[in-house]
Amino acid sequence: VDYVDINGTLVFPILTDDVGGEAVAADAPPTYDILSADQTSVLVNDAATTALSGRTGAYKVSQSITAALGFAAGNTYTLIADWEINSSARHKAYTFKVT
């Protein structure tokens, strides 16, 4: 993930895979946490409930990035996505900067 404007919308796919790295559909839509810039708290906890048509294991994140939620221009944030494949937990981290 790259850059998003303050008061904009972060839009990108979470790509789920199994332990071998193969794209597979998750047992349920992936959830995600967006951590504060200092990574001491969670600003957002949500789920990527929209599966992208024609793409196995691809789910759309669409998240408002506002000061009211704790975001600030100039800071970099980490989004941690969580999902399960056959009840086995998987995780992936993404970063983005607010401009």
C-alpha positions in Angstrom: 0.0 0.0 0.0 1.3 3.5 -0.8 -0.2 6.9 0.1 -3.7 8.1 1.0 -4.9 11.7 1.6 -6.2 12.7 5.0 -10.0 12.7 4.7 -9.6 10.3 1.8 -10.4 6.6 1.4 -7.8 3.8 1.6 -8.8 1.3 -1.1 -6.7 -1.9 -1.8 -7.0 -5.7 -1.9 -6.1 -8.1 0.9 -4.8 -11.2 -0.9 -5.3 -14.4 1.1 -3.0 -17.3 0.7 -2.2 -20.7 2.3 1.1 -21.7 4.0 2.5 -22.6 0.6 1.8 -19.1 -0.8 -1.0 -20.2 -3.1 -4.0 -17.9 -3.5 -7.0 -19.4 -1.8 -10.3 -18.1 -0.5 -10.3 -17.6 3.3 -12.7 -19.5 5.5 -14.4 -16.2 6.2 -13.8 -12.6 5.0 -10.4 -11.3 6.4 -10.4 -8.9 9.3 -7.9 -6.1 9.7 -6.5 -3.7 12.4 -4.9 -0.4 11.5 -2.4 0.5 14.2 -1.6 4.0 15.4 1.6 5.5 14.0 3.5 4.5 17.1 1.9 1.0 16.9 0.7 1.2 20.5 -3.1 1.1 19.8 -5.6 0.0 17.2 -7.3 2.9 15.4 -9.6 0.8 13.2 -10.8 -2.8 13.5 -13.0 -4.0 10.5 -13.5 -6.7 7.9 -12.9 -6.8 4.2 -16.3 -8.2 3.3 -16.3 -7.7 -0.4 -14.7 -10.5 -2.4 -13.3 -9.3 -5.7 -15.0 -11.1 -8.6 -12.8 -13.4 -10.6 -9.9 -13.3 -8.2 -9.4 -16.2 -5.8 -8.5 -15.0 -2.3 -8.9 -11.2 -3.1 -10.9 -9.0 -0.8 -11.5 -5.3 -1.0 -10.6 -2.9 1.8 -12.3 0.5 1.7 -11.6 2.5 4.8 -12.0 6.2 5.5 -8.9 7.9 6.8 -9.9 10.9 8.9 -8.5 12.9 11.8 -11.5 11.9 13.8 -10.3 8.3 13.6 -6.9 9.3 14.8 -5.0 9.6 11.5 -2.7 12.5 10.8 -0.9 13.7 7.7 2.8 12.8 7.6 2.4 9.6 9.6 2.9 6.0 8.4 0.5 3.4 9.6 0.4 -0.4 9.6 -2.6 -2.5 8.6 -2.5 -6.1 9.8 -4.8 -8.5 8.0 -5.9 -11.8 9.6 -7.7 -14.7 8.0 -8.0 -18.5 8.3 -7.5 -21.2 5.8 -8.8 -24.6 7.0 -8.9 -23.1 10.5 -5.2 -22.3 10.3 -4.5 -18.6 11.2 -2.6 -16.4 8.6 -1.5 -12.8 8.8 -0.1 -10.2 6.5 1.0 -6.6 7.2 0.7 -3.6 4.9 1.9 0.0 5.4 0.6 3.3 4.1 1.4 6.9 4.6 -1.2 9.7 5.1 -0.5 12.9 3.1 
